[in-house]
């Protein structure tokens, strides 16, 4: 309606309030309040109503705008992240709820952005909000650490891994090993095979890491038979350790010689000549004191959040850090599998988890083949009721992986993530993102404008701090501005080390 044809102001009096105890029906409600509200104190009357903007155009030009002139909005499901940068509405995000509602195909989230743009703060907000929904968070390898204080504030469990601190036994089945005693015979047998496969897979990955190359086929057969022998010996007792594997291979029992197809002790010794020093490096080399004993602090399934702090390990170099992350991932996903197995037979409540995998590429660069191990752990997250949040700075991190096969599999992490979140990124990085998830020209310009400050004045707020573009498939992105509350500003702070 044109402003010059606006209706004249009218005065209405509010109807009298009913007597106490009187039941008011729809017929007794009286007249409907006018557009500006009742003209009485406390009745919510608007002192001024702005005139609407009038648009004129032909039906050919504006037919596509009718009846809406704005987007359909964001789903109101999940954790309140912030407000839409264009419409001002509240934007919510929960990958598990979005997947359950059919908005996305899987609960995988990939968060990409330059340092200092607020990637970790967004992860913190999701952890806090999803904890309120009953989702348990697993920080599978906190390398800085960024999440320790937050997890402690939530009443969660913090495991500190390092020399002289907590240890992780790579062969410890954790809750999975405890679950099979409570399952029916057929399911328990299947779970035992799953545990056996996990132990062997992780042992091969660690051996490849310290050797710097893949383990041979004959060596893999010998390791698998050694794991089987130790499982038979330790049944019903503590889980075997890496020193146990080394001892049984050095002793060379008949079962291992048969698995190695060695007719004499000399032939067997030649088969394990490279394998023995590789395993010794896990117990006597730079990794000594971290992975060569029983697990000291098991993960608590009932904790609202669990953080495995490996910051002490990270200071010792990439090899030790990669080994710590591999063990942490295997142990953490074993916890999820145990909870799911018990829930399937109604022996435990159904639990949902959020796995935060920060600094992912530091682990994947360790040695060839490590990407395959991480890929096997994360591929079936939807069936397990677990959402994954992977955080990194740039897709260029993929180029640092040792082989083209590893680089191709690592790109699959991004392809499989149904939700891609972009913080501030430069134009060249956006070109690579566009190859995975299409970005419109305004979206690319918006995200690029968040990548760097336009002023040299000290104290100027970074233009991309707390701003994110949420992309799902071919849909238009959701630009959101997150504002932290005072308690969050202290709890989520990642810059305490450089702030004077």
N, C-alpha and C positions, 0 to 999 in steps of 0.2 A: 504494500500500500504506500502511496506517495506521502511524504511528510505533510504536505499542505492539506491532505484529506484526512489527517488524523482526527479521531473523535475528540469532542470537548471533554474537559474534566468533569467528573460527576462525584457527588458526595454521598456516601452510604454510611449508615449507622449500623454497628454490629448488633445482632439480635441479643436479647437479654440472656444471661446464663441461666440454665435450668436449676431448679431447687435441688439441694443435696438429696441423693438417694433416688432421683428420678431417672428412669430408663429412657434414653433418647433413641428414637428410631430414625430411619432415613427420611420418613415423611415429616418428622418434627424438626429436622436439622435446620430448616429455614433457608433463606436465600444464599446462593453461592457468593463467596467474597469476590469483589471486583478485581481487575488485573493488578491494581496498585495496592491492594489490601484494604482492610477496614480502617476508617479514619478515626481510630480510638487509640489511647495509649497502650502500648504493649501488643498491638495487633499485627505488627509486622508490616506496616504501611511503608511503601517505597517513596522516598522523598523525590526521586527523579528517575524516570525511565528513559534510557537513551533511545533516540530514533534509530530505526533499522536502516541499513544501507539498501538503497534501491538499485537494482540492476535492470538494464534494458537491453534487449537484443531480439533477433529474429528466432523463430522456432528452429531454423536450420542450424543456427550458431549455438544455442543453449539447450537444445533438446536433451543432450547427454547429461546436463546438470540436474534435470528435474527427476525426482523431487528432492534430491540431496545435493549439497554442495561441499560435503566433507567426506572423508573416508569412513569405512564401517566401524572403526575403532578397534581396540585391542581386547583380547579375551580377559574377563575378570576372574581368572583362575590362577591361584597360587600366591606367591609372595609379592607384596607391593614393592616394586623396584623404584619407581619414581613417577614423574608426570610426563605425558606426551609433550614433546617439544613444540608441536604445532597446535594441538587441540587442548592441552592442559589436563586431559583426563588421566586418571591413575592407571598405570601399566603394571600388570602382574605377570609373574613368570614362575612356573614350576614344571620342569620337564616331565615328571611322573604324572601330574594331573593333566597336562596337555596331551600326553600320549594316551591316557585313559579316555579322554574326551574325543579322541580321533583328530585332534588338531595337527599332530605330527606323527610320523611313523615310528619313531623310537625316542627314548629319553636321553639322547646324547647331546651334549652342549660343547661347542668349541669356542673358546674366548680368545680373541686376537687383538693385540693393541700394543702401542709403544710403552716403554717404561714411564711411570708417573701419570698415566691417564686414568688409573683407578680400577685396573683389572682385579687386583686382590680385594679391594673394597667391595666390588660386586659379588665376588665369591663369598665374602664374609656375610653380606646381606642375605644371600640365598641360604647359607648355612643356618643363620639365626631364624629366618622365616620358616624353612622346611623343618627345623627342629620343633617348631610350634605345631606343625602338622603331623608330628610323630615320625618323621623321616630321620634316620640315624646317619650321621656323616662319618666317613672314613677319610682322613687326610693321609693318603698313602705316600708318605715321604715328604716331610716339611723340611726344606733345605736351608731356610734362612735363620731362624724359623719365624713365620708370619702368623701362625695359627695357634700357638701354644697358649697364650693368654686368653684367647677367645674360647678355646675348648675348656680350659679350666673355669672360666666364668659360666659356662653352660653346665658345669658339674660333670664334665666328661673325663676321659682317661687320656693321659699323655704318657707315651712310651719313648724314652730317650735312648737311642741306640748309639753305641760307640765303645771304644776301648775303656774298660773300667766302668761302663754303664750297663744298660740292658743289652742282651744278646738275642739274636734271632737264629733259630735253627732252621736251615733251608729244608730239612727233611721232616720238620714237624708238621703233621696234618692239622694241628690245632683242633678247633671244634668239629672239623670233619671226622677226625679220628675218634672223637667221643660220640659222634652222632650214630655211627653204624651199629653200636651196641643197642640202640633203642629202635632200630628199624627192623621190618620184616626181613626174613632171610634173603629173598630175591633182591630187594632193594639194597640190603647191606652188601651183598656180593658186588653189585654194580658200583656202589660207592667205593669199595675197596679198589676196584680197578681204576676209578677216577683218581683216588689218592695216589695210587702207584704211578699213573701217568703224570700227575703234577710233580711228584718228587723227581722223577727221571727228567722231566722237561726242565725244571729249575736247576738241577745238578748239571745238565748239559749246558745250559746258558751260562752258569757261573764258570764252568771249566773253559768254555769258549772265550769268556771275558778275560780270564787271567792268561790264557794262552795267546790270545790275539788272533785266533783262527778257529775254524769249525772243528768239532770232534769227529773223528773218522767213524765209519760204519761199524768196524770191528770193535772199536772202543765203546761205542754206544751199546752194543750187545752185551759187552762185559759189565758195563755200569748197570744196565737193567737187571742182569742176573744177580749182581751184588746187592742191589736194592731188594730183590725178592728174598734172597737168603737172610738179610738182616730183618726183614719184616717177619719171616718165620721165627727167627730167634727172639725177637722183641715183642711178639704178640702178647697183648695184655699188659705190657710194661711201657716204660718211657720210649719215645720215638728214637730211632737211630740217628746218629750224627755223622757229619762229614769225616771226622777221624775214624769212625767205625767203618765207613766205606773204604777208606784208605787202608786200614788194617786188614780187612778181609781180602782186598785185591792183592796186597803184598803177600799174604799167606798162601794164596793160590790153591784153594780147596778143589776137589775133583769136579764139583759142579761148575766152577768158573773155568777150569781148563777145558771142560767139555763145551761150554758156551763159546770159548775162544778158538775151538777146533785145533787145540794144541795137543800133540801126542806126547810131548815130553816137557819136563819143567823148564828146560832151556828154551823151547819154542814158546811156551807161555810167557816167560820173562821177556822175550823179544816183542811179544804182542803188547805188553803193558809198559814197555820201556818209556814211552812218552806220557802215558796216562798217569803213572805214579807221581812224577814231579809236578804235573799239573794239579793234582789233588793236594799235594803237599803245599803248594803255594796258597791254597785256601786256608790252611791251618798253621803254616809256619812263616808265610811271607808277609806282605803288607796288609793282608786281611786278617792276620792273627788277632784273636781276642774279640772278634765280632761275630763270626759265623761258625766257630769251631766248638760249640757247646750247646747244651739244651737251652730252649727259650726261657728267659728269666721272668718275663711279664706277659702272660697270655692276654689276648684281646678280650675285653669284656663285651659280650653280646648285648647286654642290657644298657650299656652306656649311651647317652644321647649323642655323643660325638667321641671319636677316637682320633688322636693325632700321633703319628709316629715321627718324632723329631730326629732327623738324621743330620742336623747342622754340624755336629762334631765330626761326623764321617765325611761330610762334604769338604771340610778343610784339608783332608788327607789326599785329595786328588780325585780325578774323574773315575778311575778304575774302582776305587772303594765306594764311591758314591753310586755308580751304576749297579754294583753288586747289592748295595743296601736297598736301592729302589726296586730291583728285581725281587728280592726276598720280601720286601714290604708288600709289593703288589700281589705276589703269590699268596702270602699269608692273609692279606686283607680280603681278597676274593674268595679264599677258602672259607673265611668267616661267613660271607654272604651265601655261599653254596650250602654250608651246614645249616644256616637258618632256613633256607628254602627247602632243603630236604626234610627237615623236621616238620615244617609247616605243611608239606604235601601230605603227610600221614597224620596230621592233626595232633602232633606231639608238642607243638610250640605255636605261638601266635605268628601270623604273617607279618613280616617286617619289611620295610622298604629302606633303601640305603642310597646315599649320595656319595660317590667316590670322587674326591678331588685329586687330580693328578697334575700338580704344578711342576714346572721345570722338566717337562716330559723329555725334551730332546737331549738333555744332559745325559740321560740314561741310554737313549737309543744310539748315541754316538760311540758307546763304549767298545763295541766289537760287532763284526758282521753277524747277522742272524738274530740279534736281540729284538728287532722290530717284530719278527715272527712270534716271539714269546709274548710280547705285550699284546699283539693282535689276537692271539688265542685267548688271552684273559678277558678281553673287552668285547669280543664279538657277539656274545649272547646275553648282553646286559638286560635286554627287554624281557626275556623269558625268566630272568632271575629277580625281577623287581628292583633293579638298581639303575640309578641315573649316574652318568659319568660327566664330569666337568673337567675338560682338558684346557690348560692355560699355557700360552706361549706368546712370544713377542712378534714373530714374523714367520710367514710360510717359507722364507728363505732358509730357516733352520733345517728344512728338509734336505737342502743341498749339501749339508755337512755330513750326511750319513754315508757310510763307507761304500756301499754298492748300489747300483741302479735298482736291483731287486728290493733292497731295503727302502729306498726312496719311494718306489711305487707302492709298497705296502703301507708306508707311513702316510702317504697321501690319502689312502683309504680311510684313515682315522677322520680326516676332515670331510670326506665324501659321505661317510656313514652318519656323521653327526647331523641330526635333523634340525638343530638350532645352531646357527652361527651368529656370534655376537662380535661386532667390530667396534672397538674403541678408536681413538685417533690413529690414523694410518696415512702414510704419504701416498701420493698418486701411483708411484711404481708398485707399491705393495697392493694397492687396490686393483691394479691390472691383473695380478695373480688371483686375487679373491674373485674377481669377475669371471674367471674361467671355471670356478667351482660353483658359485652362486651368482646369478645375474644381478647386477646393480644398475639402477637407472642413473642417468646423468645427474639429476639433483641429489641422489643418494651419495654418489661418489664425491660430488662437490662438498656436500655437508660433512662427510667423514674426513675428507682431506683438510677442511678448514679447522678441524679439531687437532691437527697433528703438531702444530708448533705455535708458540706465542708470536704475536705481531708487534711486540714492544720489547725494548731492552730495559725498561724500568724495573728495578728490583721490587719484589713483592707482588707483581702482577700475577693474577690467577691464570694458570694454564687453560687455554680455551677448550681443551678436550677433557678436563678433569670431571669425572662423573657423568660423561655423555656416552651413550652407546646406541648402536643401530642393531636391532634384533631382526635377523632374517630367517625365514623358514621357507625353504623351497623357492617357488617362483612368486610368492606373495610380495607385495610391497613391504618394505622394512618398517619397523616401528622405532622411531627415534625417541629416546627417553633421557631425561635428566634426573639423576639420583642425587638427593640431598640427605646427608647424614645427620642424625640426631647427635646432641652433645655426647652422650655415652658412647655412641659408635665412633665418633671422632677420635676418642682416646683408645678404644678397644681395637679398632681396625687400622691404626696408624702403622704404616710400613716405613716411615722416614725418621724414626726416632734416632737411628744411628748417626744421621747427618745433621740433625737439628741441634743448634747450639742453645 
